[in-house]
Amino acid sequence: MVSHISLPRLVQIIRECAGDSDEQDLDGDILDVTFQDLGYDSLALLEISAKIEQDFGVSVPEGEIKTPRNTLQLINSKITEEVA
């Protein structure tokens, strides 16, 4: 089981599920940019959430996904809980 995921892995998931952002470069400084400001709507977040659950076995409701930083914190804290 994975012990945590990093920003590059999250960006890979975002690209797989919703494509590249038309608003900003996903390889740039995006940790605190909201997904809305990145150009992703609720459907994209739903797909990202489903992929996270499929790949890592943790549920992160799309309503809780606000920024890449908060998403990483949610995923990694849930992965840590599962391991403990």
N, C-alpha and C positions, 0 to 999 in steps of 0.2 A: 504494500500500500504506500502511496505517496505521502510524505510527511508535510509538504506544503507546496504551493504553486507560486511562481514568480510572475512578474509583469509580462515578460516575453511570452510565457505560456498563456496567460489570460488574453493577450493581444492576438495570439494564434487562434484561440477559441472565438474571439470576437470576429475575426476575419472569416473563419469557417462558417459561422452562423449568419453573419449580417454583412459581410463584405467590408471593404475599406471605407473609412469615413470620408465624406465629401467636405467636411468642415475643417479637419485637422489631420496632421500626419500622426498616425498611431505609433510611429517609432520615436516621436518627440516626447516632450514633457507633458504627459496626459494624466498623471496620477490623480490630480485634484480637479480635473475637468469633468463636469457632469456628462453622463451619456447623452442627455438631451442636447447639450452644447456640442457634443461630438457628432450629432446628427442621427442618433439612434432612437427609434420610437419604442413603444411598449411591446410591439410584436417582436422586434429584434431582441429586446431584453428577455422576453419569454423564451425565445430560442436559445439564447445564451444560458439562461437558467437551466433549461432542460439538458443542454450539453454538459454543463458543470455536474449536474446530478448523474448523468450517464457515465461520465469519465471518472468522477471522484467519489460517487456514492453519497454526496451531501446535498441536502436541499437548501437552496438559497432562493426564496421567492423573489420574483422579478420586481415586486414593489419595494424590496429592501436594497436593490441594486441602484446606487446613486452615482458613484464615481468608481474608477478602477481601484483607487486606494481602499475605499470602504468595501468593495467587492472582494478584494484580496484578503482583507481582515476577516470578513465574514466566512469565506471559504476556509482559510487557514485555521481560524478558531474552531470551526466545526470539524475539520480534519484532526486537529489536536484532541478534541473531545472524544472522537471515535477511537483514537489510538490509546487514550488513557484508560 
